Amino acid sequence: RVLTPSQEMVSCLRDYIEKDGTVIKAILFDLGGVLVPIEFSRAYARLAVLAGLQPTEVQQRLANFELGPKFDRGLCTEEEYISGINSLFTLALTRPEFEALWCSILVPSEIVPEPLIASLRPQFRLIGVSDTNPIHFAAVRDRYPAVQHFSGFALSYEVRATKPTPDIYLAAVRLAQCSPAECLYIDDIERHVEGARRCGLSAMRFVGMPQFEGELRNDINGAR
């Protein structure tokens, strides 16, 4: 029998997670950079045109914007954040205008193919784990079919904690309804992978689909 690419990946993933005798019941995916392609430069460029600034200046101002971390941790409202951005760049963006600009970071494509995510659902509980805000997450749910296969989401603005602090990983484990050792966490940022491991989860760094497939196959061949 010839396996489709999705079936082959599921088979590889099953071998990978079972090779040390651990039974994995849930797979926890970071969203941005793993499932959802993100390019912050797209929003920087739009803001730069509107504010008459260079994109590097836009990036610097946002990096120092005190409401940024608060918004991601649910400590300020959407209205307060939009007002703060308008003040920061001397703009008068309406909410729809701001949402269109702010969500321009979401690239209309996929990283991990949606059929692969769909094929995992019958075998594993799928949980999304993301440092995000309500505006971005609403757009992700609308634009990316893969997230419809998830059983739940541990979101920084709901948990009021960002990676790599333990609270967000433990919130995801609760949603997974199993122990940390029964969860496999996948993220593209190494310090977030390390944070998950400190909480007792199995964890893998994601660099891209070729690396993802290759790492699984190398581990399988090494275990056989």
N, C-alpha and C positions, 0 to 999 in steps of 0.2 A: 504493500500500500504506500502510495506517495503522499507525504504530508504536505499540507499548505504551509507557507511561512509562519502563519499564526499558530498552527498546530505544532510545528517544529519548535517554536519558541516556548510554548506551554510545556512541551515535553522536556526541553532543556531546563526550564525553570523548576519543574517538579524534581528533576534529578539533582539540581543544584541545592535546593533547600532541604532535600532529604538525605544528602550524602553523609551528614554527621549524626544522623539518627534523630534530629529534631523534627518534630511535626509542625510545619508552619500552617497556621489556620487563616492568617490575614496578611495582606500585602498593603503597606502604607506608602502611598506615592506623594512626594512633593509635587506641586502643580507647575509653577513657573520654572522653566528650564528643563523639565522632565516630560510633562504632558503638553504644556502650553508654551510655545515660543514667545519670548519677550525681548523687545528692543526698546529700552528706555530712550535711546537717542531720537526715536520718532517723536516722542512728546517734547523732548528738549528743543528739537528743531522748530516745532510749531509754536512753542512758547517764546522762543527767541525772536521769531518773526513778529509776533503780536506785541512783544515788549520792547522791540528794538535793541536786543542784546545779542551777544554771541552765545551759542549753545553751551560753551564751557562756563560762562557766567551763570546761565540758567542752572546748570548742574551744581555749581558751587552754592548758589543760594538755596536750592532744594536740600542739599546735603546738610546745611546749617539751619534749616527750617524746623523750629521746635515742635510744630504740630505734626510733622511727618511721623515720628515714632509713636506719638499719641494716637494718631488716626489708626495706625496698624494695630494698636493694642486696645482699640475701642474706648479711648479716653477723651475723645472729642467727637462732636456730631459731624455729619456730612456738611451741614450748613456752615458750621464753624470752620471746617477745613476749606471749603470753597471760598468763603470770605477771606480767610487767611492767605490763600494763594492770590486772590485778587489784590489784596493789600501789598503782598510781597513783590508783585510785578506791576503794580499800578494799572490794573485792568478792571473791567466790569463784566466779566463773563457770567452769562446766565447758567443755571444748572445744566440744561441740555448742552450748551456750548462747552462747558467744562467737562462733562462726561464724555463727549465726543473726543475732546483733546486728550483727556487723561487715559482713556481706554485705547488710544492709538498705539500704545506700547504692545498691545496684543496682536501678534502677527497671525494673519488668517491662513494657518496651515497647522499641521500636527507633527509632533516629534515621535512619540510612540504611537503606532497605528491604532486607530479605534477598534478594528476587528480583534487585535491582540488583547486589548483591555476587555472587550466583550467576552472573549474566550476564557479569560481568567475567572470571570464572575461566578460560574457554577461551582468552582473548586475552592475559591478563597473569598473571604470577606474583604472587600476593597474599601480603603479609607483614604481620603485626601487630607494632606497636612500642609498648611500654607500660611506664610506671613503675608497677609493681604488686608484689604479693606472692603467694605460693603459695595462700593462702586465697581471696583475691579472684579470682585467675585460674581456679582450679578451678571456682568458681561461675559465672564468665563462660562457660566452656566448656560447662557443663551447661545454662545458661539461654538462651543466645543462638545460634540456629541459624546466623547469618551467619558465625561464626568457623569453622564446619566447612568452609568453602570456602577457607580459608587454607592455604598450603603450609608456613608456618613462622611462628615468633614470636620476636622479639628482646625478651626480658623483663628488666627491670632486675635482678630478684633472681637471674637466671641469668647475665647479662652482668656483674653487679656494678658497674653504672654506670647513672646516671639521665640523662635529658635535661636540659639541652642539651649534655652532654659528648659528644665525638665517638664514644666507644667503642660506644654503643648504636646509633647510626646505621650505623656501619661493620659492626657485627654483623648488622644487618638487610640491608645490601648483600650481605654474604657469603651470607646465606640466599637472597637473590634471584638469586644466581649471574649477576650482570651488573655493569657498572660503575656508579658513583654517578650519572653523567650519564644513564643509562638507567633511573633510578628516579624516580618521582613520589611525594613524601611529602605526606600530608594530616594536619593537626593543628589543634586548636581554640585552641592557645596560641601567640601570636606569637613568643615567644622560642624555642620549640621549632621553629617553622618556620624561624626565622633560623639556629638551630643546624644544621638539615639543609642549608640552603643553603651554610653555611660548609664543609660536608663535600662539596660538589659535587653535591648532589641538586637536582632541581627540587622546588619545594615550594609548597604552597597552604594558606592558613589557612581552616579550616572554621568557619563561624558557625552554619549550619543548612541544611536542605535547600533552602528558597527561595533563600537567598544562593548556595548551591553551584550550583544550576541556573542562576541568573541570571548568576553570574560566568563560567561556562562559555559560556553563550550570548553574553554581551557580548564575550568574548574572540574567539569565533568570528566574530561580525559585524564586529569591528574588523579581523580578519585578512583578511577576504574583499574 
